[in-house]
């Protein structure tokens, strides 16, 4: 629960942060989620990131992934990933 509160406060703070600070935080979160370092976050990596950090269950994580994969290529790029995280707090 503490991590969810942290992610929520970070998302709120980033909405008014300078672009370079926002980019740094986004890159750090994406790097943490991209456990194999291939530059994409697949569905299992996404679920492994959002379930403990954002308090989602497996089904919720999969739905969020599906609606966030805009180009429907089965992976999230950094922009799709961060937009997915932001959806949790809008």
C-alpha positions in Angstrom: 0.0 0.0 0.0 2.9 2.4 0.7 4.2 1.8 -2.8 0.8 2.7 -4.3 0.7 5.9 -2.3 4.2 6.7 -3.5 3.3 6.0 -7.1 0.2 8.2 -6.8 2.1 11.1 -5.2 4.9 10.7 -7.8 2.3 10.8 -10.6 0.7 14.0 -9.2 4.1 15.7 -8.7 5.2 14.8 -12.2 2.2 16.5 -13.7 3.7 19.8 -12.7 7.4 18.9 -12.8 9.9 20.2 -15.3 10.2 18.0 -18.4 13.7 16.7 -17.5 12.6 15.6 -14.0 9.5 13.9 -15.5 11.7 12.1 -18.1 14.1 10.9 -15.5 11.3 9.4 -13.3 9.6 7.9 -16.3 12.8 6.3 -17.5 13.6 4.9 -14.1 10.1 3.3 -13.8 10.3 1.9 -17.3 13.8 0.5 -16.6 12.6 -1.2 -13.4 9.6 -2.8 -15.3 11.8 -3.8 -18.3 13.4 -6.7 -16.4 15.1 -8.3 -19.5 16.4 -4.9 -20.8 15.1 -5.3 -24.3 13.6 -1.8 -24.4 10.0 -3.1 -24.3 7.7 -4.1 -21.4 5.8 -7.3 -22.2 2.6 -8.3 -20.5 4.3 -10.5 -17.8 6.8 -7.7 -17.0 4.0 -5.2 -16.8 1.9 -7.4 -14.5 5.0 -8.1 -12.3 5.6 -4.3 -12.0 2.0 -3.0 -11.4 0.7 -5.8 -9.2 3.0 -5.0 -6.2 3.6 -1.4 -6.9 0.1 -0.2 -7.8 -2.0 -2.8 -6.0 -3.6 -4.3 -9.0 -4.6 -8.0 -9.3 -3.6 -10.1 -12.3 -6.8 -9.5 -14.2 -6.7 -5.7 -13.7 -3.1 -5.6 -14.8 -3.9 -7.5 -18.0 -6.8 -5.2 -18.8 -4.7 -2.1 -18.3 -1.9 -3.6 -20.5 -4.4 -4.4 -23.3 -5.9 -0.9 -23.3 -2.5 0.7 -23.2 -0.9 -1.3 -26.0 -2.0 1.3 -28.6 -0.2 -0.2 -31.6 -1.3 -3.7 -30.5 2.2 -5.2 -30.9 2.1 -7.1 -27.6 4.6 -4.9 -25.8 4.6 -1.4 -24.3 7.2 1.1 -25.3 8.1 3.8 -22.8 5.3 6.2 -23.8 2.7 3.5 -23.7 4.0 2.3 -20.3 3.9 5.7 -18.7 0.5 6.4 -20.1 -0.7 3.1 -18.6 0.6 4.2 -15.2 -1.0 7.6 -15.5 -4.4 6.0 -16.2 -4.4 4.6 -12.7 -4.6 8.1 -11.3 -6.9 9.9 -13.7 
